[in-house]
Amino acid sequence: MSVIALKEGYTGEIRDRIENFHGKQLLFVGWEDHLMFCAPHCIPVEASTPFRALVDDLLPAMYAAHPDWSSVELNAAEWFRSGEAFTPDFDKTIGENGLGHKAVIRFRTPGLNGIDGSCS
């Protein structure tokens, strides 16, 4: 994330450059309408990671504690990349799906609106 300094002299080393993550990149992942998770998770992944591995392995590890998770059908989820709707190809990699370093993806699960509809 870039910084726009209001005054001259704002300097510093940028520490979240991709070069600092040993071949991985940061990916921010958020589940819409589920306030049990106050912000997107930030995970280090390789660009070569299959999107299906994100869906089948990483997302359950992050969200299984939520009571709605057992009803989630990620094939029917609505996906957003940097705020824009997109349809991920589960058989392509994270990089091939256009997700670079510090990309933000969110998914919405229609019909699941948080604990007791807290986000409806």
Secondary structure, 3 states (H helix, E strand, C coil): CCCCCCCCCCCCCCCCCHHHHCCCEEEEEEECCCCCCCCCEEEEECCCCEHHHHHHHHHHHHHCCCCCHHHCCHHHCEEEECCEEECCCCCCECCCCCCCCCEEEEEECCCCCCHHHCCC
